[in-house]
Amino acid sequence: MELKELLDNVVKVLDDKKAEDINIMHVAPATNIADYFVVCSANSPIHADALISELEDWLDVRDIEYHSEGDPTSWKLIDIGPIIVHIFTPEAREYYKLEEFWDKMLRLAEYKQSE
């Protein structure tokens, strides 16, 4: 499966399960750990578990390798290689400010490339 198709499907699975505020970040210019981050919110830890479970089921059916981890109450992560999915409770998302951090890293990478 091509990366763009995988990314689109990951977002669709999350959206179908009512993930909130889905944000796709192209982080490849600033890091080699992934090409994209998909960041979203779950309205509760139970909702986060449902999002993770649905995405894992979708990946399993297609025999796509992944690794899941996270805090059972606030932040879950699925590493699909070129895509890392971060699922936060709204409070954890505000606390960690992951998007704000990576936005700064991307601007720094862009600045360094222009030198």
C-alpha positions, 0 to 999 in steps of 0.5 A: 500500500502506498504511503498516501493511501495508508495515511488516508485510510488511517485518518478515515478509520479515526474519523469514522470512530469519531476522533476529534480535531484530527491533524496531519503533520508532515514531519519528515523535513525535521526528523527521520522517525516518521514521515507523518504524525496524525494527532487527534483527540478522544473524548475519554480514555475509553474512546481512546481505547476504541480508536486504538482497537479499531485502528489495530483491527484495520491494520491486522486485517491488512497484515500491516505491522505496527507497535502500540503503547501509551498511558492508559489514561491520557495518551496512546500511540500507534507506530506504523513506521512512516506514520505515527498516530497520537491519540490524546485526551483533550487535557493531555493534548493541551498539556503536551502541545505536541503540534506546537513543538513539531511546528517549531521543529519544522520551522527550524528545519526549514530555516537550516535548509535555507542557509 
